[in-house]
Amino acid sequence: MTRVIEERVCKIEKERLNSMEAPKNEYEKLEARLRKALVEVEGKERQLKDTELGYQNEQKRRLVEIEQREKLMKEELKHSLEIEDDPLGLLLPAYLYLFFDALFSFPKCAKVTIAVDQAVAVEKIAVLGKK
């Protein structure tokens, strides 16, 4: 009789272990899938951060470029307005330099030709300044 009880206990124990093994295997499979998904999510998160950082750097670079262009355009506009307001004031010193340089460094006939050309140029500037 004890043998029958022992066999019965062994059979019940095996059934219990078998019934526990199936959920344990399923749990281990789910845990492995979860770990794999976690690794994938972390990789995608890193990739997303890198991409976002790249976009931010590109945006900063473009902003700096736009600011530089804006500064250059403002300087060009300021210079253009100065020329419109006082064309002789900005250009006359350059023409005077060229005039005197030509006057003292070329032969006399060349000096006269250059002086005439410069006088014509100054007259054109004066006409443009009156417009």
C-alpha positions as CSV (number, residue, x, y, z in Angstrom):
1,M,0.0,0.0,0.0
2,T,2.8,2.4,0.7
3,R,4.1,1.6,-2.7
4,V,0.9,2.6,-4.3
5,I,0.8,5.8,-2.3
6,E,4.4,6.5,-3.3
7,E,3.6,5.9,-7.0
8,R,0.5,8.0,-6.7
9,V,2.5,10.9,-5.0
10,C,5.2,10.6,-7.7
11,K,2.6,10.7,-10.4
12,I,1.0,13.8,-8.9
13,E,4.4,15.4,-8.5
14,K,5.3,14.8,-12.1
15,E,1.9,16.2,-13.2
16,R,2.5,19.3,-11.1
17,L,6.0,19.8,-12.5
18,N,4.7,19.4,-16.0
19,S,1.8,21.8,-15.4
20,M,4.3,24.3,-14.0
21,E,6.8,23.9,-16.8
22,A,4.5,25.0,-19.6
23,P,3.8,28.5,-18.0
24,K,7.5,28.7,-17.0
25,N,8.5,28.1,-20.7
26,E,5.9,30.6,-21.9
27,Y,7.1,33.1,-19.3
28,E,10.8,32.7,-20.4
29,K,9.8,33.1,-24.1
30,L,7.8,36.3,-23.3
31,E,10.7,37.6,-21.2
32,A,13.1,37.0,-24.1
33,R,10.8,38.8,-26.5
34,L,10.5,41.7,-24.1
35,R,14.3,42.0,-23.7
36,K,14.7,41.9,-27.5
37,A,12.0,44.6,-27.9
38,L,13.7,46.7,-25.2
39,V,17.0,46.5,-27.0
40,E,15.3,47.6,-30.2
41,V,13.5,50.5,-28.5
42,E,16.7,51.7,-26.9
43,G,18.5,51.5,-30.3
44,K,15.7,53.5,-32.0
45,E,15.7,56.0,-29.2
46,R,19.5,56.6,-29.7
47,Q,19.0,56.9,-33.4
48,L,16.2,59.4,-32.9
49,K,18.3,61.5,-30.5
50,D,21.2,61.5,-33.0
51,T,18.8,62.5,-35.8
52,E,17.3,65.2,-33.6
53,L,20.7,66.5,-32.7
54,G,21.7,66.6,-36.4
55,Y,18.5,68.6,-37.2
56,Q,19.3,71.1,-34.4
57,N,22.9,71.5,-35.6
58,E,21.6,72.1,-39.1
59,Q,19.1,74.6,-37.9
60,K,21.7,76.5,-35.9
61,R,24.1,76.5,-38.9
62,R,21.3,77.8,-41.2
63,L,20.4,80.5,-38.6
64,V,24.0,81.7,-38.5
65,E,24.1,81.7,-42.3
66,I,20.9,83.7,-42.5
67,E,22.2,86.2,-39.9
68,Q,25.4,86.6,-41.8
69,R,23.5,87.3,-45.0
70,E,21.2,89.7,-43.2
71,K,24.2,91.6,-41.9
72,L,25.9,91.7,-45.3
73,M,22.7,92.9,-46.9
74,K,22.3,95.7,-44.3
75,E,25.9,96.8,-44.9
76,E,25.3,96.8,-48.7
77,L,22.1,98.8,-48.3
78,K,23.8,101.3,-46.0
79,H,26.6,101.7,-48.5
80,S,24.1,102.1,-51.3
81,L,22.2,104.7,-49.4
82,E,25.4,106.6,-48.6
83,I,26.3,106.6,-52.3
84,E,22.8,107.9,-53.3
85,D,22.9,110.6,-50.6
86,D,26.5,111.8,-51.4
87,P,28.0,110.3,-54.5
88,L,30.8,112.8,-54.8
89,G,31.7,112.5,-51.1
90,L,32.6,108.9,-51.5
91,L,34.0,108.8,-55.0
92,L,35.7,112.1,-55.2
93,P,38.7,111.2,-53.0
94,A,39.4,108.2,-55.2
95,Y,39.2,110.3,-58.4
96,L,41.4,113.0,-56.9
97,Y,44.0,110.3,-55.9
98,L,43.9,108.9,-59.5
99,F,44.1,112.4,-60.9
100,F,47.2,113.4,-58.9
101,D,48.8,110.1,-59.3
102,A,48.4,110.3,-63.1
103,L,49.5,113.9,-63.1
104,F,52.8,113.3,-61.5
105,S,53.8,109.9,-62.9
106,F,53.0,110.0,-66.6
107,P,54.4,112.0,-69.5
108,K,52.6,115.3,-70.2
109,C,50.4,114.1,-73.1
110,A,49.3,111.1,-71.1
111,K,48.6,113.4,-68.1
112,V,46.3,115.6,-70.2
113,T,44.4,112.6,-71.5
114,I,43.9,111.1,-68.1
115,A,42.9,114.4,-66.6
116,V,40.3,114.9,-69.3
117,D,38.9,111.3,-68.7
118,Q,38.8,112.0,-65.0
119,A,37.0,115.3,-65.5
120,V,34.4,113.6,-67.7
121,A,33.9,110.9,-65.0
122,V,33.5,113.5,-62.3
123,E,30.9,115.4,-64.4
124,K,29.0,112.1,-64.9
125,I,29.0,111.6,-61.2
126,A,27.8,115.0,-60.6
127,V,24.9,114.5,-63.0
128,L,24.0,111.3,-61.3
129,G,24.1,113.0,-58.0
130,K,21.6,115.6,-59.1
131,K,19.1,112.9,-60.2
